[in-house]
């Protein structure tokens, strides 16, 4: 389920939305930090800064999903997308998966806006990635026939580690991570269609 055996060309062909998400994250990171582009312009205009969201810059609830503050931040989130997202794109289909990813991230960002101070600012795809993990938690908990016990235990372990790391790492958007996970669980039955067994 989470083991990648495809070649690079096969991965692009089988998971185009995942590849677009990865490319978008990488491109925006390069535009943010390469010297030929105005320094930190995208972070200033597109990050999830609560004070500006309150002033009507609602697009920050979306654009902040695709921005990252450091290479390690980008690398970890891209790695998580590569591991977790392909199976969900295959299950839901391209359009459903795309909407699920975005809506989970937006819901988490709205929760962040509502539950954190006005000066709070956040970026990163991790809120939406936790939404993907939440989808798997829903399947493991309520549709046990759809996956092996080994896959279910892997999902529970990944979830436990993700929640633990959320509170252990400094400058992590705790509200966003937990809200993204919860959003994935709640949205899953709305997006689920006939799925094949793992």
C-alpha positions as CSV (number, residue, x, y, z in Angstrom):
1,X,0.0,0.0,0.0
2,X,2.8,2.4,0.9
3,X,5.6,0.6,-0.9
4,X,6.7,2.4,-4.1
5,X,8.0,0.0,-6.8
6,X,7.2,2.1,-9.9
7,X,9.8,3.6,-12.1
8,X,9.9,7.4,-12.4
9,X,8.0,7.3,-15.7
10,X,5.4,4.9,-14.3
11,X,4.9,7.0,-11.2
12,X,4.2,10.1,-13.3
13,X,1.8,8.2,-15.5
14,X,-0.1,6.5,-12.6
15,X,-0.2,9.4,-10.2
16,X,-0.4,12.7,-12.1
17,X,-2.1,14.7,-9.3
18,X,0.5,13.6,-6.8
19,X,3.2,14.7,-9.3
20,X,1.5,18.1,-9.8
21,X,1.4,18.6,-6.0
22,X,5.0,17.7,-5.7
23,X,6.1,19.9,-8.6
24,X,4.0,22.9,-7.3
25,X,5.6,22.6,-3.8
26,X,9.1,22.4,-5.2
27,X,8.6,25.2,-7.7
28,X,7.2,27.6,-5.1
29,X,10.0,26.8,-2.8
30,X,12.6,27.6,-5.5
31,X,10.8,30.8,-6.3
32,X,10.8,31.8,-2.6
33,X,14.5,31.2,-1.9
34,X,16.4,31.6,-5.2
35,X,18.2,34.9,-5.6
36,X,16.6,35.9,-8.9
37,X,13.2,36.2,-7.2
38,X,12.3,38.9,-4.6
39,X,13.3,37.4,-1.3
40,X,10.4,36.0,0.8
41,X,7.8,37.7,-1.5
42,X,5.6,34.6,-1.7
43,X,5.9,34.0,2.0
44,X,4.8,37.5,2.7
45,X,1.9,37.4,0.2
46,X,0.7,33.8,0.5
47,X,1.5,32.5,4.0
48,X,-1.3,31.7,6.4
49,X,-1.0,34.9,8.4
50,X,-4.1,35.2,10.6
51,X,-4.1,39.0,10.7
52,X,-4.2,39.3,6.9
53,X,-6.8,36.5,6.6
54,X,-9.0,38.5,9.0
55,X,-8.5,41.5,6.7
56,X,-10.0,39.6,3.8
57,X,-7.0,37.9,2.2
58,X,-8.8,34.5,2.3
59,X,-6.7,33.0,-0.5
60,X,-4.0,32.5,2.1
61,X,-6.1,29.5,3.4
62,X,-5.2,27.8,0.1
63,X,-1.8,29.2,-0.9
64,X,-0.2,28.5,2.4
65,X,-0.7,24.7,1.7
66,X,2.0,24.9,-1.0
67,X,4.7,27.0,0.7
68,X,7.5,25.8,2.9
69,X,10.0,27.7,5.1
70,X,13.0,25.5,4.8
71,X,14.4,22.7,2.6
72,X,14.0,20.2,5.4
73,X,10.4,21.2,5.8
74,X,9.8,20.8,2.0
75,X,11.7,17.5,1.9
76,X,9.8,15.9,4.7
77,X,6.4,16.9,3.3
78,X,7.3,15.8,-0.3
79,X,8.5,12.5,1.1
80,X,5.2,12.1,3.0
81,X,3.2,12.9,-0.1
82,X,5.2,10.3,-2.1
83,X,4.5,7.6,0.5
84,X,0.9,8.3,1.5
85,X,-0.8,10.0,-1.4
86,X,-0.5,7.6,-4.4
87,X,-2.7,4.9,-2.9
88,X,-5.4,7.5,-2.2
89,X,-5.2,9.0,-5.7
90,X,-5.6,5.4,-7.1
91,X,-8.6,4.8,-4.8
92,X,-10.5,8.0,-5.3
93,X,-9.5,8.9,-8.8
94,X,-7.7,12.1,-9.9
95,X,-10.5,14.7,-9.4
96,X,-11.8,13.3,-6.1
97,X,-8.3,13.0,-4.7
98,X,-7.4,16.6,-5.7
99,X,-10.5,18.0,-4.1
100,X,-10.0,15.9,-1.0
101,X,-6.5,17.0,-0.5
102,X,-7.3,20.7,-0.9
103,X,-10.5,20.6,1.2
104,X,-8.7,18.8,4.1
105,X,-5.9,21.4,4.0
106,X,-8.4,24.3,3.8
107,X,-10.4,23.0,6.7
108,X,-7.3,22.6,8.8
109,X,-6.2,26.1,7.9
110,X,-9.6,27.5,8.8
111,X,-9.3,25.8,12.2
112,X,-5.9,27.3,12.6
113,X,-7.2,30.8,11.8
114,X,-10.1,30.4,14.3
115,X,-8.1,28.8,17.2
116,X,-4.7,30.6,17.1
117,X,-3.7,34.2,17.9
118,X,-4.0,37.0,15.3
119,X,-0.2,37.1,14.9
120,X,0.1,33.4,14.1
121,X,1.5,32.5,10.7
122,X,1.8,29.1,9.1
123,X,2.8,27.3,5.9
124,X,3.2,23.8,4.6
125,X,1.4,20.8,3.1
126,X,1.4,18.8,6.4
127,X,-2.2,19.8,7.3
128,X,-3.5,18.3,4.1
129,X,-1.1,15.3,4.4
130,X,-2.6,14.5,7.8
131,X,-6.0,14.7,6.1
132,X,-4.8,11.9,3.8
133,X,-3.7,9.9,6.8
134,X,-7.1,10.6,8.4
135,X,-8.8,9.0,5.4
136,X,-6.8,5.8,6.0
137,X,-7.7,5.9,9.7
138,X,-11.4,6.0,8.7
139,X,-11.0,2.9,6.5
140,X,-9.0,1.0,9.1
141,X,-11.5,1.8,11.8
142,X,-14.8,1.5,10.0
143,X,-14.1,-0.7,6.9
144,X,-11.8,-3.3,8.2
145,X,-12.6,-5.6,5.3
146,X,-11.0,-3.2,2.9
147,X,-7.4,-3.7,4.1
148,X,-5.2,-6.3,5.8
149,X,-4.6,-6.2,9.5
150,X,-0.9,-5.4,8.7
151,X,-1.9,-2.3,6.7
152,X,-4.3,-1.2,9.5
153,X,-1.6,-1.5,12.1
154,X,0.8,0.4,9.9
155,X,-1.8,3.2,9.6
156,X,-2.4,3.4,13.3
157,X,1.4,3.4,14.0
158,X,1.9,6.2,11.4
159,X,-0.9,8.2,13.0
160,X,0.5,7.8,16.5
161,X,4.0,8.8,15.4
162,X,2.6,11.8,13.5
163,X,0.6,13.1,16.5
164,X,3.6,12.5,18.8
165,X,5.9,14.4,16.5
166,X,3.4,17.2,16.2
167,X,3.8,18.0,19.9
168,X,7.6,17.3,20.0
169,X,8.7,19.5,17.1
170,X,9.1,23.2,17.7
171,X,7.2,25.7,15.6
172,X,4.7,23.0,14.5
173,X,1.1,24.0,13.8
174,X,-0.5,21.7,16.3
175,X,-4.0,22.9,15.6
176,X,-3.6,22.5,11.8
177,X,-2.2,19.0,12.1
178,X,-4.9,17.7,14.4
179,X,-7.6,19.5,12.5
180,X,-6.2,18.0,9.2
181,X,-6.3,14.5,10.7
182,X,-9.9,15.0,11.9
183,X,-10.9,16.5,8.6
184,X,-9.6,13.5,6.8
185,X,-11.7,11.2,9.0
186,X,-14.8,13.2,8.6
187,X,-14.5,13.8,4.9
188,X,-13.6,10.2,4.0
189,X,-17.2,8.9,3.9
190,X,-18.2,11.8,1.7
191,X,-15.5,11.0,-0.9
192,X,-15.4,7.3,-0.6
193,X,-16.7,5.3,-3.5
194,X,-16.4,1.6,-4.4
195,X,-12.8,0.9,-3.5
196,X,-10.8,-2.2,-4.3
197,X,-9.3,-4.3,-1.5
198,X,-5.6,-3.9,-0.7
